[in-house]
Amino acid sequence: MSKILLHSPFLPMGSMAIVVLVLVVLLVLLVLHPCVFVDAKTTYIVRMKHHALPSEYPTHHHWYSAHLQSLSSSATSDSILYAYTSAYNGFAASLNPEEAQLLRQSDSILGVYEDSVYNLHTTRTPGFLGLNSDFGFWEGHNTQDLHQASHDVIIGVIDTGIWPESMSFDDTGMPEIPSRWRGECESGPDFHPSLCNKKLIGARSFSKGYQMASNDGYFGNPRENQSPRDQDGHGTHTASTAAGSHVANASLLGYARGIARGMAPQARVAAYKTCWSTGCFGSDILAGMDRAISDGVDVLSLSLGGGSAPYYQDTIAIGAFAAMENGVFVSCSAGNSGPNLASLANVAPWIMTVGAGTLDRDFPAYVQLGNGKRFTGVSLYSGQGMNKPVGLVYKEGSNTSSNMCLPGSLDPELIRGKVVVCDRGINARAEKGGVVRDAGGFGMILANTAANGEKLVADSHLLPAVAVGRITGDMIRHYVRSVSKPTAVLSFGGTVVNVRPSPVVAAFSSRGPNLVTPQILKPDVIGPGVNILAAWSESIGPTGLDSDKRKTQFNIMSGTSMSCPHISGLAALMKAAHPEWSPSAIKSALMTTAYTQDNTNSSLRDAAGGAFSNPWGHGAGHVDPHKALSPGLIYDISIDDYIAFLCSLDYGIDHVQAIVKQSNVTCSRKFADPGQLNYPTLSVVFGGKRVVQYTREVTNVGAAGSVYEVATTAPLAVNVMVKPSRLVFTKVGEKKMYTVTFVTSGDAAQTARYGFGSIVWSNDLHVVRSPVAFTWTRL
């Protein structure tokens, strides 16, 4: 190829000289750094077959290193990045493709997978959930008793680290750290162990996977240090949402002013930094989960995720299974790819998959056009509104990307002193405002397109700015094009509470069905995830832009990243109230007591279009911590049940062993259908069948002598039969089974693709509700 280029008659002499120079540089690089071209290394996660450490090796690291070096002469002890012990039987290593292939051929290896990158799913909430009520919502106890018990519960947060100086991690009045705690606070260039206390009891960082992927082992961002300190803000926000201490007079530049506190304000926090400027690498996440399990956390909160993958290739699913085996409740965000169907992340049945809903609080802002029309949007701009109309522009100038307000796309001569309409998409919302400001614009209307629909997110913009939905955006764009001198006035409404209807399923919240296992209904629940006020890192402005030099102790953010730690904190309260319950029991209680009606007594609605939501959007419903603490019945799931579920997926035994840490696991027991798992919700996939039958087992955690009657709902094309229709429990802890048979009409597959219903067991004290999804064809 180089010979052809050098002798091409179409290359001018200057170009030929450049080609020669480039080839010389490449030759020098090849001599100095041959690995760049012939031995490029990347991170692989390796699953070992044997779970017991051979006696001749002092540590797992020694064992893995020896095994690796026995297969490849180029491998060294430094090739091992992590030796996992609690979450995974194996290691992460820096390997070239040839070394990875040699490992795959080894009899001692179950699997070798290239490292993957996961992304972050980015003080009124306790009151909205009813946690400020001072009455006995935990049977025989009051709120103070529950918070006292939560002193012994530890929440591990896998995220971007922690800002330890935040008042949300103040430990005033907290007792000594539980003696069972085995974690620690690591030191770093900007983090001293003394920054931890009785509230923030652990802080670690894991960056070897990130370093391997970033500039050959060096940190790609000079702002980042190898320490637990949060330079992004996301981790501090999620940790304080789950378990932040009470902080009075908290706000974002005056917005949402009030008392900020987490769901479990007396629980302990341990931060595991696994996310960096370019993402969250699977090898680092698994190392964080591995350490958190061995440190002794009770709850793991992960507001991050990737796409759908088989469970044996899903780092988070594998780590979460090990956590579950150790009695750790795992809560994960569902993703922000809604309202698209089948857009979920973190769908393993042993994970609590959390979607997002709105609060009864909003931050309205207004656009008044020169034609007299007034539109409502949202904004967190903290300055003054406009007191007179100014010019309004859209797609001005010759630059074809000026409508997107990309950097360098706006002509200052055309927009100076005016309000600019910017289409949402491509670059960050707040960055568009910065582009307008830097070009001399006075304000911005951030208008959704068809890709975003009506989903709105309030941002703390650097200039007067209002975000509006697609319908409003189209009307504003039409106005700008149709008059010779369009004008606009932007104004801001501050904080508004008691918004109706609420909650509403957030438009961005990822939706089902579950592509990995269609017989498991996901998401599990929704929680508050829109405009959430929580603690923030003071190393970065509220917009996250480098140009934003403002400092604030709190920030308002939206995403399933924000709803996930709400459920993590509630799980900590559940663990405090019922320390003997398994993670599956806690999950069941939160799901079967969730509600599906808003504060207008109407069915939950979907913000994407205003229509009614369904279980693919809200799962079992919106969490209700009061009722979850006393659910009446629970659907429990054992480790053996999960193994039978995995075997029913037709995974090879090696794939099952890649997830389950037991060395002697077999598929001697398997379900005929994955939907036979004792899950609190049901997903019926008819396919070519007319009849689907499932059996469920419920455990009485209410009073002795409890009696429950069943009621069902279903589409007209489905007949539902439950036997028995009445459950009588003579004692606490007693288990009862029931069988439910679903029969669809013969022509249903031609007239319907999907539908929804429910199975409800109830008495005078409890309502135990399980939504049911029906599908006739694969979506």
N, C-alpha and C positions, 0 to 999 in steps of 0.2 A: 504493500500500500504506500509506503514512504517513497519507493522508487517512482511510482506512477505520479505522485504529487510533485516530486521534484522536477520531473521532466514534462510536466503538463504545459502545453503551449498557451493555456488560458490563465496561467499564473504570471503576473508581472514580476519583474526582478525583485522589487521590495518584498513581495509576498514570499518568494523563494527563499530569501534571506531569513525571513521570520520562521519559515518551516524548518530550515536548517538549525536555527537557534533552539527551537522547541525540541527538536530531536536530540540535540546535544544535552539539553537540560534533562530530558527523560532518561538518557543514557547514564548521566551522573546519578540521578535518583535511583536507577536500577542497581547501580553498583553500591551506593551507600545504603539503600533501603530496599533490598530485594524482596522483603516480606510484603511490601506494599503491592507488588505485582504478582508474585508467585506463591505467596504464603500468607495472604490476607487472613487475619483472624477475627473472629467474632465470638460472642458469648453463646454458649449452649448450656441447657439444663439437662442433666443426665440422671436418669432413674436407675438405681442399683437394685439387683434382684434380692440380695441377702440383706435382711434387716438387722442382724446382730453383728456387732463389731468383732472381727477376729481377734483373738487374745494376743497375737503377736504385734498388734498395732496399738500404740498408746491413745490415739485419737482417730476419729473418723477422717479428719483431714489427712493424716498419714496414710491411712488405708486407701482413700480415693486417689491420692497422689501416686502411691506405689502402683496401683492398678493402671492408672493412666500412663505412667512412664514405661510400664511393661509392654504396652501396645504401640507406643510411638517414641522413637528416639528423640524427636524434636520437642516433646513435652517436658516441662520441668515442674518442680514443686510450686513455682510461681503461677503456673497455669490455672491452678485452682483458685477461684474467686471466693466461693462460699462452700462450706461443708454443712449441709442441712442435717438436723437431728430430730427436731420435734414435728415439723410440718411436712417433711419429705425425706424419703430414704434416698439420698443421692447428693449431688453437688452441682455447682455452676462452674464452668471452666472456659477459659479463652482458648479456642481451638481453630484450626483451619479446616476446611471441608474434608480433607483427606483423613485427618485425625478423628473427626466426628463420624466418618463412615467406618473407620476401624472399630470405634466403640460400638457402633450399631451391630457389628458382626460378633461381638463378644457375648459369650453365654451368660455372663454375669450382669448384663445390661438389659433392662426392660424397655428403655426408650431414651432417645436423644432428640431434643427439640431445640430449635433455634430460639433465642430470647425474643420476646415480643414486647411491644410498647403499649402501655395503657395510658388513658387520658383522664384528667380530673373532670368530674361532672359538675362544672360550676354553674324589744323586750315584752312583745305582746304575745309571743307564742305560748308561754306557760298558761297565761290566762285564757287564751283561746282553747287550749286543751283541757282547761278546768283544773290545772294543778295548783292554782292559788287558793282553791276552796279549802277551808279549815274544818273539815268534818271527816267522820270515819268512813272513808271509802275503801279501806283495807279492813276486812272484817275483824272486829275486835280491837282495832288500832286506829290511830289518827295520823294526820300528815306528819307531825313531828316524829312519831315512832318510826315511820317509813324512812324519813331522811336520816334518822339516827342509825337505822340498820344499813343504809347505803354507804356509811363510812367504810365498810369492809368490802365494797364492790369496786373493782378497778376496770376502767375503760381504756383499752388500747386504741389509739388513733393512727392508722396508716395513712400518711398524707405528706404535706410539704414541710413538716416540722412545727415548731412552736415559738411564740414570742413570750418568753417566760415572765417578762416584766409586767404583762397585762394584769390589771386588777381582777380580771376574770379568773385568775389562778392564785388569788390571795388565799392563804391558808388560815386566816384568823379563826380561832375557835375549833379547829379540827384536831381530833385526837392523834395519837401516834400512828405511824404507818403500820399496816397489818404485818405481823411477823413472818407470814408466809411469802411476802414479796421478795423476789429474787432479782429484780431489775436494778438499774442504776442510771445515773445521769453522766453521760460522756462529756469529756472536755473537748474543746475545739478552739480555733483561732478567735472566735467571737462568742464562745459559750463556756461558762465556768460551771462546774457541777454544783456550786453553792447557789446557783439560780433556781435549782429545784427546791421543793419544800414539802410540806405534808399534803398539799393539794396536787401539785405537779410532781409526781414521785418517780418519774422515769423519762429519759429523753435520749434517744439514740439516732444515729444516721447510718444509711446503707447506700453506697454510691458506686460500688465496683462495676456493676453492669452499666451504669450511666457513664462512668469514666471510660470503659472499654469502647463505648459507642461514640464518645465525644473526643475527637482529636487525639486518638491513639493513647488513651489513658490519662489525659489531663482534662481538668474542668474547662468546658467550652465557654462558660460565662464568668468573666473576671469578678462579678459581684458575688459569686457563690463560694462559700467555704465548706469544707468537709466537716460539718457540725450539725447539730439538731436545730439550729436557729432557722426560723421561718423568714425567708426573704420574699415570699410570694403572698402571704396573707391567708391563703386557702386553708391551711392546716390549723392555724390559730382560730379561724372562724368556725370550723367544724368541731374542734375540740371544745370550745367554749359553748357551742350550741348543745353538745351532749351533756356537759357537766360543769359549765362555768359557775363561779361563785356569784352571789348577788352584787351588782354594781349599780349604785343610784345615779340618776341623772345622766344616763347613757344616751348617746344619739350619734347620728352621722351628720355633722355640721348643722344640727338643729332638727333634723328629721327623725321621727319615731322616738322622741324623747321619753324616757321613763326608766324603770328598773330593768336592767338586763340580767338574765340568769339562765343557766342551762336546765335541761330536763331533770337531771339528777345533781343538784348543786352541792350535795355533800359527798358525792362519789369521788374517787381518785382518778387522776388522768396520767397516762403514760403515752408519750409521743414517739412515733417511729417514722423518721423522715426517709421516705423512699422515692419521693417525686422531686424532680429537678427541672431546670429551665426547658429541657427538650422532651419532658414526659416522665413517665413512671415505668421503669424497666422491670419485666417479670422476675428476673433473677434477684433484683433488689427488694421487690415486694415480697417474694417468697422468703428472703432472708429476714425481713421485718416481721412477717407472720411467725416464722420459726422461732425467733427470739422472744416475741411477745408471748407465745404459748409457754415457753420454758420459763419466762419471767413470772408468769402466774396471773395474767389478765383474766377477767371474767367475761368481758365483752370486747369484740373487735369491730371497729367501724372503718369501712373503706368507701370513701366517696370518689370512686374512680372505676374505670372499667374499659373493656375493649369490645370487640365484636363477638358474635356467637361462634363457639367452637365445641367439639366433643369434650366432655368433662376431663378426659385424660390428657388433653392438650391445653387445658385452661388452668393457668397458674393459680389464679385466685380460687377457683373451685377446688383444686387439690389442697391448697393451704387451708381453706375453710373446712374441708372434710376432716383434716387432722385436728383442727381447732374443736370441731364438734365432738370428735372422739374424746377430747380432753375436757368436755363440758363447757366449752366456750361458745357463747352466742355470737354469730357473725351477721352483721347488717351491712348491706351494700346498696349503692345507688343503682337505679334501673337504667339510667342514661338519659340524655337530653336530645334524643333524635325523633321525638314526637312532632306532629301527630301521626307520623308514618306508622303503618302497621308492621308488626314483626321486627321492631327496632330495638328490642331489649338487650341489655347486658346482664351478666351475673344471674343466670336463671337456674343454677343448681338447686335442687329442692332442700338441701341442708343450709342454704343461704336465705336470709330475709331480704327479698328484693323490694326496694322502696321507690315508689313513684312520688310525684310532687303535686300538691294542691295549694290553693291560695289561702291567705288569712282573711279576716274581716277588716283588713287595714289596707289603705291604698295611698298613693302619692300622685294625685291628679295634677295635670297641667293642661293648658288651654291654648288653642290656636284660633285667633280671630282674623278672618280674611277681610280684604277690602270690600268684598261684596256683601258683608254683613253676616256671613255664615260663621258659626263657632263650633269647633270640634274639641273633643276631650281626648287627651293622651296621658302619658305618664312621664315623670322626670324627678330626679333628685338634685337638680341644679340648686345651689345654695345661695345664689346671689339674688339681685332684684330683677323683677320682670320689666317689660318695656312700658313706657308711658305714652308712646305715640307710634303710629304705623311706620314701618320702614319697608324698603323695597324687597321683593321676594323673587328669587331666581331659581331656575332649574335647567340643567343641561346647557349652560351658557358656554360659549367659546367653541373652539375647534377640537378640543380633546374629547375623544369618544368615551372616555371613562369618567368624565366630570360628574355624571349622574351618581356615580358610586363614591365620589369624594375620596378617591385614592390619593396617596401622597404625590404631590407634584401635578395633579390633574386640574387644579383650579387656577383661573387667571385672576390675579389680584385686581386688575383694572376693572373687571366685570362684576366682582362680588364685594368689593370693599364697602363696608358699612351696611350690608344687606343680610337678610336671612336666606340661607341656602337650603333647598330641599335636597336631601341625600337619600338615595336608595339604600336600603339595608342589604348587607351581603359582602362577601369577599374579605374585607378588612374589619377590624374590631369596631363596635359601635362607638365607643368613646374616642377611638382614634380618628374617626370621621370628623368629630367635633374639633379635635386638635388641628386637623388639616384645614378646616374652615377658618378657625381662629388665626392660624399662622398665615393664611392668605389674606387676612384683613376682614373676614366676614364678621357680622355682628351676632348672628344666631344661627340655629340649625333646626330644621324639622327632619327627623329621622323617620322615613316612610317605608313601611313594609312593602314587599312585593309578593307575588303569588307563592314564592318559596317559603315565606314566613307566615302568610295568612294574617290572622288577627292576634298572634301571640306577641305580647309586649313585655319588655324588661326595662325597669327604671334604672338609669345610670346617673352617677354623680358627675355630670359633664363639666368641662372646663369653661364653657360659655353657655348663654341661654339656649336651651335645647329641649325639644319635646318629641317623644316617640309616639307614633300613631300606627294603627293597623293598616292593612292593605286597602280596605274599602275607603277609609278616610284619606289615605295616601293617594289613591287614584283620583278622588275628587279635588284634592289640593293640586295635583299635577295638571289636571284638566283646567283648573282655574288659572294657573300660571300661563298655560299655553293660549288661553282664550281671551285674555285682556292685554292691553298694551302696557299698562303700568300696574302690575299686581303688587299688593302690599300685605303685610301680616303684622300682628301683635302677639307676642308670646307672654303668657302669664302663668303663675305657679300657685297651686292650691295648698301646699304644705302637706300635713299628715291628716288623713281622714280615717275614722274608725267606724265600727258597726256597719261595714259595707255588706249589702245584700244583693245577690245571694252569695254565700260562702259556706263551706269551701267550694271551689270549682277546680276541676282537674286542669292543671297547667297545660297549655298547648304544647310546650316543649317536652313534657314528660313522655318517655318512651312507652310504646304500647306492645301488647301481645298481638298475635299468639306467640307462644314459645317455639322457636324453630328447632332448638336442640331436642326437646322432649315435648311434643305437642300435647301429651296426656297430663302434663303438669301445668296448671293455670298460673300465669304470671302476668303482671307483678303481684306481690302478695298483698300489699296495702299501699295507701298514699299517706303522706304526712305533710306538714307545712314546709313549703319549699320556694315560695315566691316572696321577695322583698323581706328577707330575714336579717334582722339586726344582730350582730355578734361581734366578738373581739377581732382585732385586726393587727397586722404587723406594722410597726411604725417605720419600717425600712422602705415602704412603698406607698405611693398615694392611693386613694380609693379607687381610681380607674385602672390602676396597674400600669399606666403609661410611664415611660421614663421622663416625659416632659411634665408629669403631674408631681409637683413638689409639695403638695399639701400633705400634712401629717394628721392622722386621726386615729383614735384608740378603738373606734368601732366602725364597721362598714355594713352596708346593706347589700346582700347578694341574693341571687336566685339560681335555682337548679336542683336537680335531684341530689346533688352534693350537699345541699342544705337540708333536705328532708331526711336523708339517711341518718345523720347524727341525732335527729329528734327521736327516731326509733331506737337508736343505740342507747340513748339516755333513758328512755322508757323501759328498755330491756334491763338496764341496771336497777331500776326501781323494782321491776318484777323479780329480779334475782334477789334483791334485798328482802322482799316480802315472802318469797318462796324459794329459799336457798336449795331445797331438795329437788326442784323441778329441773328437767333436762332442757337444753336449748330448744328442742322440738316442742316441748310443753309450753314454754314461754311464747314461742312463735304462734302456736295454736291459739293461745289465749288472746293475743293481740289481733289475730285474724278473725276469729269467730265472733268477737264482740265489736268489730268495726262497724261504723254506721254508713248508710248509703243515702241519707237525706240531708239537705243543707239547712241553713237557718231560716228558710221560708217554708220548711216542711215539704219541699219538693225533692224529687230524685236528683242526685248529683248531676251537674251539667259539665260539659266539656268546653273549655275556653277556646278551643280551636274553631268552633263554629256555632257554639251556643246551644247545640242539641244535647239531649241526655247522654251521659257517659255510660259505659258498660264495663264489665269486669276486665276486659283487655286494657282499659285505661286506668281503672281504680282498684283492680284486684278485689279483695274482700270488702274494701271500703276505706274510709278514713279512720285512723286509729282513735280509740276512746280509752284512755288509761284508767279512768274510774272503773269501767266495766271489766277491763282486762284483768284487773287485780282479783276479781271474783267471777270467773267465766262460767262456772257451773260444771261444764264438761270440757275435756281436752282430748285432742287427737295426738297421741304420743307416737314417736317413731324410734325404734332401736337401731343400733349400728348394723345388726344382722338384717334388718328390714331394708336399710339403704343398700347393703351388699346385694340382696335379692333384687332390688330395683336396678342396680347397675348391670347385673347379669341378664335382666330382662331386655336390656338394650342391645343384646347380641354383641357386646364387646368381647374380644378375646380375653382370656384369663390374664394375659400380660397387661392389658389395658385396665382391667379391674384392679390388679395389684399396683398399678401406677398411681391409683387414687387412694386405695386402702393401705394403711401401714402394716397390717397383719401379714406375716410372711406365709402363713398356711391357708390363706383365703382360697375358697373354691366356689364354684357355682352349682353346688349340689342342690341348693334351693334357689329358685328363681320364680318371679311372677310370670304368669301367662301374658300379662299386659302391664306395661309400666304404670298405668293408671291405678293398679292395685295397691300402690304405696299408700299408707294410711295418712294421706295428706288432708289438711283441713278444707281444701277446696277441691272441686272436681272439674276435669276437662274430658269430655266425651268425644272421641274421634270415631265416627261411624265408618268412614271409608266406604267399603262395599258391604258392610254388615248392617243388618236391621236391628240387632239386639246387642247391647253392651251391658255387662253386669259387673258391679264392683261391691266389695265388702269393706266396711269400715268398723273400727273399734274405738269406742269412746270410754274415757275414764272419768268417774265421778269425783270431782274435787269440791263439790258443794256439800250440802248437808246429807246425813244419813236419811234414808226414806224418801229421797227425791224421785219424782216421777216426771217423765217428759213425753210429750205428744209430738208427732211429726206433721209438718205441712210442706207441700212442694209446689213449685211453679215451674213451668216449662213452655216452650213454644207449642203452638197448636199441633205441629207435626210430630210431637214426642209425647209418649205416654210414660209416666213415671210410677213405679211401684216400690214401696219401701216395706220390708218385713224384718222384724216386727214394726208395727206403727206406734208402739208404746214401749218405753224403757223404764223399768222399775229398779232402783238401786237401793239395797238394804243397808249399805255401809259406805263410808268414805273410802275412796281408792278402788272401789269395785269397777270391773271392766265389763262392758257389754258390746256385743257385735250386732250390726245390722247389715242387710244386703239391699242394695238399690239396683233395680233393673230399668233400663231405658230402652224403649221400643219406638222406632221411628216408622212412619208410614212409608209405603213402597215408593211413592213418587216424590218424597221429600228432597232427595238429592237434585231433582230437576227444578224445584221451586225455591230452595233455600241453600245458602252456603254456610251460614252460621247463625247462632241464636244463643240466648242465655236464660237461665232459670235459677232456682235455689232449692236447697233442702234446709229446713229450719226445725230444730228441736227446741221446745220451749215449755216452761211452766210459769207460775206466778212470779218467780224471782229472776229467771234467766231466759235469755234468748240466744241460742247457739246457732249461728247462721253460716251456711256454706254455699257460696255461689257456684253455679255450674255453667260451664261453657260447652256449647255443642257445635261441632263442625262436621259437614258432610263431604267437603272437598278440601284438599290442601291448598292453603292460600299462598 
